[in-house]
Amino acid sequence: MTSTPITDDDRDHLRRCVELAREALEAGDDPFGSVLVGPGGGVRFADRNRESSRGDATRHPELEIARWAAAELTAQERAASTVYTSGEHCPMCAAAHAWVGLGPILYASSSEQLTRWRAELGAPPSPVRPLPITDVAPALRVNGPVAPFDDEIRELHRRRLAG
């Protein structure tokens, strides 16, 4: 993780990620949302978890961003884009991000936080070991968690795990 200053634009994009995570929760999915922002600051793609729609636990928004970017953007555009996300990428999504060559990642809450929250709420551990993004893809530039968005994400996970 790096500690780069967070701008008002960053906060706006993270706020949108929280909204998408809330939409996911309301649809019966785990609360995660992500936004891909191009080098000019415009949103190129946004999505939320969609695991319940087809019973496919790999329908993470970060993976969907990587797939979309690989099909729609040049290598230079991907490298100059930023991914904003409600939660730090899982290993699958971190690998996809690196393989596609996307630029920096800014996340609202970390995998470490989510692991702690799940334990505090008595939830079973994740089926995949929660690793920091840079343990999977060491060259990626990452920044997070970002308050107060991490508290908002915690509350969404509390609601999801409370049933």
C-alpha positions as CSV (number, residue, x, y, z in Angstrom):
1,M,0.0,0.0,0.0
2,T,1.1,3.5,-0.7
3,S,-0.1,6.6,1.1
4,T,-0.9,9.1,-1.7
5,P,-3.1,12.0,-0.8
6,I,-6.8,11.5,-1.5
7,T,-8.5,14.1,-3.7
8,D,-12.1,15.2,-3.8
9,D,-12.4,13.3,-7.1
10,D,-11.1,10.2,-5.4
11,R,-13.7,10.6,-2.7
12,D,-16.5,11.0,-5.3
13,H,-15.4,7.8,-7.0
14,L,-15.2,5.9,-3.7
15,R,-18.6,7.2,-2.7
16,R,-20.0,5.7,-6.0
17,C,-18.3,2.4,-5.1
18,V,-20.1,2.4,-1.7
19,E,-23.4,3.1,-3.6
20,L,-22.7,0.1,-5.9
21,A,-21.9,-2.1,-2.9
22,R,-25.2,-1.0,-1.3
23,E,-27.0,-2.0,-4.5
24,A,-25.3,-5.4,-4.5
25,L,-26.4,-5.9,-0.9
26,E,-30.0,-5.0,-1.8
27,A,-29.9,-7.5,-4.6
28,G,-28.7,-10.3,-2.3
29,D,-25.1,-10.2,-3.2
30,D,-22.0,-9.5,-1.1
31,P,-21.5,-5.7,-0.8
32,F,-18.8,-4.8,-3.3
33,G,-18.7,-2.2,-6.0
34,S,-16.0,-0.9,-8.3
35,V,-15.5,1.9,-10.9
36,L,-12.9,2.3,-13.6
37,V,-11.9,5.8,-14.3
38,G,-10.0,6.8,-17.4
39,P,-7.0,9.2,-17.5
40,G,-9.2,12.2,-18.2
41,G,-11.2,11.5,-15.0
42,G,-14.3,10.1,-16.7
43,V,-16.0,6.9,-15.6
44,R,-15.4,4.2,-18.2
45,F,-17.1,1.2,-16.5
46,A,-18.8,0.5,-13.2
47,D,-20.3,-2.6,-11.7
48,R,-21.2,-4.4,-8.5
49,N,-21.1,-8.0,-7.2
50,R,-23.5,-10.2,-9.1
51,E,-22.8,-13.6,-7.5
52,S,-26.5,-14.5,-6.9
53,S,-27.7,-13.8,-10.4
54,R,-26.2,-17.0,-11.8
55,G,-24.7,-18.7,-8.7
56,D,-21.3,-17.7,-10.0
57,A,-19.0,-16.7,-7.1
58,T,-16.5,-15.2,-9.5
59,R,-18.8,-12.4,-10.6
60,H,-16.8,-9.7,-8.8
61,P,-16.9,-6.2,-10.1
62,E,-13.1,-5.9,-10.2
63,L,-12.9,-9.0,-12.5
64,E,-15.6,-7.6,-14.7
65,I,-13.7,-4.3,-15.0
66,A,-10.6,-6.3,-16.1
67,R,-12.5,-8.2,-18.7
68,W,-14.2,-5.1,-20.0
69,A,-10.9,-3.2,-20.1
70,A,-9.1,-6.0,-21.9
71,A,-11.8,-6.0,-24.6
72,E,-12.4,-2.2,-24.9
73,L,-9.2,-0.3,-24.1
74,T,-5.7,-0.2,-25.5
75,A,-2.8,-1.2,-23.2
76,Q,-1.9,2.5,-22.8
77,E,-5.5,3.4,-21.8
78,R,-5.6,0.5,-19.3
79,A,-2.3,1.5,-17.7
80,A,-3.4,5.2,-17.4
81,S,-6.8,4.2,-15.8
82,T,-7.5,3.9,-12.1
83,V,-9.7,1.3,-10.4
84,Y,-11.7,2.5,-7.4
85,T,-13.3,-0.2,-5.3
86,S,-15.2,-0.7,-2.1
87,G,-13.0,-3.5,-0.9
88,E,-9.4,-4.5,-1.6
89,H,-9.2,-7.0,-4.5
90,C,-9.2,-10.7,-3.7
91,P,-6.3,-12.7,-5.2
92,M,-8.3,-13.6,-8.3
93,C,-9.2,-10.0,-9.0
94,A,-5.7,-8.7,-8.2
95,A,-4.2,-11.2,-10.7
96,A,-6.7,-10.2,-13.4
97,H,-5.9,-6.6,-12.8
98,A,-2.2,-7.2,-13.2
99,W,-2.5,-9.5,-16.2
100,V,-4.7,-6.9,-18.0
101,G,-2.3,-4.1,-17.1
102,L,-4.6,-1.7,-15.3
103,G,-3.3,1.3,-13.4
104,P,-3.5,2.1,-9.7
105,I,-6.1,0.8,-7.3
106,L,-7.7,2.9,-4.6
107,Y,-9.9,0.9,-2.1
108,A,-12.2,2.0,0.7
109,S,-11.6,-1.1,2.9
110,S,-8.8,-3.6,3.1
111,S,-8.8,-7.4,3.1
112,E,-7.4,-7.3,6.6
113,Q,-10.3,-5.2,7.8
114,L,-12.8,-7.5,6.2
115,T,-11.2,-10.6,7.7
116,R,-11.4,-8.9,11.1
117,W,-15.0,-7.9,10.7
118,R,-16.0,-11.4,9.6
119,A,-14.4,-12.8,12.7
120,E,-16.0,-10.2,15.0
121,L,-19.4,-11.1,13.5
122,G,-18.9,-14.8,13.8
123,A,-18.9,-15.5,10.1
124,P,-16.9,-18.3,8.6
125,P,-13.6,-17.3,7.0
126,S,-13.4,-16.7,3.2
127,P,-12.9,-19.8,1.1
128,V,-9.8,-18.0,-0.4
129,R,-6.9,-16.7,1.7
130,P,-7.2,-12.9,2.0
131,L,-3.9,-11.5,0.7
132,P,-2.9,-7.9,0.2
133,I,-3.0,-7.0,-3.5
134,T,0.7,-6.5,-3.7
135,D,1.3,-10.0,-2.3
136,V,-0.3,-11.3,-5.5
137,A,0.8,-8.5,-7.9
138,P,3.8,-6.7,-6.4
139,A,4.1,-4.1,-9.1
140,L,0.6,-2.7,-8.7
141,R,0.2,0.7,-7.1
142,V,-2.4,0.6,-4.3
143,N,-3.8,3.0,-1.8
144,G,-6.3,2.3,1.0
145,P,-8.2,1.9,3.2
146,V,-9.9,5.3,3.2
147,A,-11.9,6.6,6.1
148,P,-14.8,7.2,6.5
149,F,-15.7,4.9,3.5
150,D,-14.3,1.9,5.4
151,D,-16.8,2.4,8.2
152,E,-19.7,2.5,5.7
153,I,-18.4,-0.7,4.1
154,R,-18.2,-2.4,7.5
155,E,-21.8,-1.6,8.1
156,L,-22.9,-3.1,4.8
157,H,-20.9,-6.3,5.6
158,R,-22.5,-6.4,9.1
159,R,-26.0,-6.2,7.5
160,R,-25.1,-8.9,5.0
161,L,-23.7,-11.3,7.6
162,A,-26.5,-10.6,10.1
163,G,-28.8,-12.2,7.5
